[in-house]
Amino acid sequence: MSMWRRNLSSSTRALLKEKKWDALVIGGGHNGLTAAAYLARSGLSVAVLERRHLIGGAAVTEELIPGFKFSRCSYLQSLLRPSIIRELELGRHGLKLLRRSPSSFTPCLDGRYLLLGSDKVLNHSEISKFSKRDADAYPRYEDQLEKFCEFIDPLLDLPTPETLQGVSSLRARMKNNLQKSEFWAHCMRQAFSLGQKDMVDLMDLLLSPASKVLNNWFESDVLKATLATDAVIGITGSVNSTGSGYVLLHHMMGETDGDRGIWSYVEGGMGSVSLAISKAAKEAGTHIVTDAEVLTLMIKDCGAVDGGTTKINLAVESLPQFRCCNLSHPDAGPQHVGTIHIGSESMEDIELACQDAVNGSPSRRPIIEMTIPSVLDKTLSPSGKHVINLFIQYTPYKPSEGSWKDPAYREFFAQRCLALIDEYAPGFSSSVIGYDMLTPPDLEREIGLTGGNIFHGAMGLHSLFLMRPLKGWSNYRTPLRGLYLCGSGAHPGGGVMGAPGRNAAHEVLKDIFSF
């Protein structure tokens, strides 16, 4: 059971206190809502208690400036598990994905630029501007990552083969041993189908810095830097950090409508993902309560994760006009559709930005990923105006000099980011109507991301799979009987995946109906 407070109506308080719930889900983020939906669909009585005034956690849409709706934290969709979209019928509940093509744009100060997407002809032509050798190698690189994703993908929808903790019945131990044997047999079959060479290459990718992986494949700085951003997004490490190769692969695991590695906008913003899941949960009988902060857990019978990310959401009068494109009209072009990489023309740029944060200071030249969802989604902003997301690295949780509580310090960093964008798109900062900024402490306070870490914990090899969130806890169960973990801090990790919520719910149902 739990204790809660905040502005609950008397009827809601009575319902929560008087009804004996089979399951209480603490937190209405997308994983909590997913867990609730599966539990309710299995016949359990389920209530979700959310501290904020709206559901969604980090996958929310908020109108922070009148007329402008922002995906305040998470801002792109790809990782949401196809099994969840299919089983919860999220399309029927309003989920609509907007594909981006091209998907990536990297402007350079020397007047060149790189566009990438799903069009292989476009990719070859664009990369050839920097290196014909890299253009020929790129399809082979994508094919290899596709193989690796096919190997890992099934593991995301399965619980880890964790050893049962505490006292268990003979039947439970036997069933657990059988499940572990089936899991490892599946892995062996997958490894056999992959082949020895690819398996060795996969292990090299998982254990190596992303810089080593990309240097082995390519010679062009701008191509390597563009790809390397996927290896450091949301983490405090650099491209030279051991294990950053896995983070690179993690961001290739997703898909849009069956096409691997394609990231999309969501019509209505990322809150539409949470809304669709909540509709499926409510349809199954889940009771969702907002403004309900859980203070204490009373259960009967039953390390540092600081992030280095800041999110700035902008309302602007007009689209950025990039110097390298030689365009001066207000209409959206291919350079505005995908992720725009600012300040990362080489892996050395990323490394220098990271070192500033290691030394306790926000990056002097931050690494910025800019997205403009209103180019494709006209529901987000007034006609002719736009919403822009800036995902920025690196910003230490506690700067060595200055404080994120100081408005002047916050404004100084925001202007630093805008000034960097101005270098590539002159006059951009003058188009800003207003902005919302979430530093790591803000992400912790507002959204509940401990240490401001967007993945609810590091995504290094030391905290994945059987080690996530820590040794002995990877199967969603905790030492307290009846208390389970279903957030991104659990296997298989962060991002708007829903997998931890779905997997945790299945483990709860096993415990209720099987043991």
Disulfide bonds with the S-S distance in Angstrom:
none
